[in-house]
Amino acid sequence: MPRRLPRGDVVAPVSPKLRSLWAAHARTIAAAMKRDAQAFDERWEAAGAIVTHDPPLFFAGGFRNAEQFFRDVLREAPRTAFRNIRVAKFASPKEEAQWGASKIDVGLSYLEAKSGKPLGARLPEALGKLRIPLARKGKTDGYVAFDEATVAQVAEATKRLLERDGRSKKKKAKGHARVVLEEVLSAHDALASVEVREKDGLVSLRNVPLAAWAAFITALRSAHWPVTTLEVPAAEKRKKRKKKK
């Protein structure tokens, strides 16, 4: 049974329709959990339906956020849970049994890197038809069928594609404002899903749960940093340079 929310948490009103949808998906997950690997698709497709619904259906089950839902009901960390949801969406039960979730996941990432855009409703190419390029000393040295490729080989091919197109992710030091905001947000369990981004003196926040709006405002009001540490946005710097000319 879902845990009750501790006192003080803000809960959005839940309509009977949302409660009904939640109950249906929760029953599917409970039944699938008893059959373990045999019902991978049913379990994770239902989980996907719960977290991608607008608003998320886990609120109707009494959960503060997706992480709590994943850990309490599906007994998985969020990263693994989202991976499994993606695998269940694009792969058939036969493919899941044949290759496993980890290999399918890196195969989907390879397709994204190859096409240069996020996956749509359907795969641009069947995983079983992929030929994965192998490299030696930085150069392509033959190909291997996806069915025979290892997870490491597919992951390395994906990395080379991203580096070739200049899309590889390089870790950057966190800005001061981001550090401060992440610290105050982490004090509220209901805000675990919020993402903080900082670039060119601007800050954006994503995935703020409406059910935790009051906690979000409280967190922002508690943030403090010296004004002198804030960088001038790039656009303002350009304006100043033009004025000098």
Steps between C-alpha positions, in 0.01 A plus 500: 500500500628853426628695795310800626668834446656655811321800642603825339524371142280672245274265306317600183131413475451159336188432296315165507610444137868532593453270799337244271786520249755467779322197646487323160872548433591413860311169470687422176835566670409292806397203285810535281732517802382156605600357161838678508693493169214342308301823529776761446303675226174520696672629813705774336241611245261556791772688689560715193131579474501611865800736487432650155134578563415869544477536795707195612278229642732415789351800684169311506683210664631718780857545378690829510702445182608246238803391702289398799259314270785312328674404823191407703294321234744376236803472731730668250712815495364775269780458242432127461124558501509756218730270302255212539207720398682592178592139430141383552375775267720411203585129538283190480497232773692272260773763451520564874557128561751480214721802577413622850410851614858634516583410140169629367552827688845563346355397162231768533764757594698400189193556282452846654863590436482364145181692411607815684167543679292346782308183418143552383200273532673238281862400460669633182664159454446158657761413764550155348604655168768728646864452410724650766830656381811386685803724539872451529733792568218745439399361160215273394622142479209286385144451618318252721129415505310641798404144598870412539628832635576547869349776712845665520540495120162666442566759772842582349349537151239740644771705669697531174190619312431769759864615504511511120195725487611713794210380717693319772417622849789657687466556871514867594556646842174601664428871524460655845127567455439138399687371805295721731166411340570125495588519869176672605287279274658181639361590843150411370430139396210616283744699282736212418395506133585870444789565259711817529688638200731800491653658189623848406374648824149355459334230709215269394313243707312201356266227625355694793206294638182707530417297808812640669467860382490643852816309595664625178429866585624446856824349368560793263442754778759324717773526233772756576817595313710816467386712207865557404544131422237503226639522149374754248302325223684468169239721325568786744877463449453535124292817546769656718768423242290665225453815710876531549553487122 
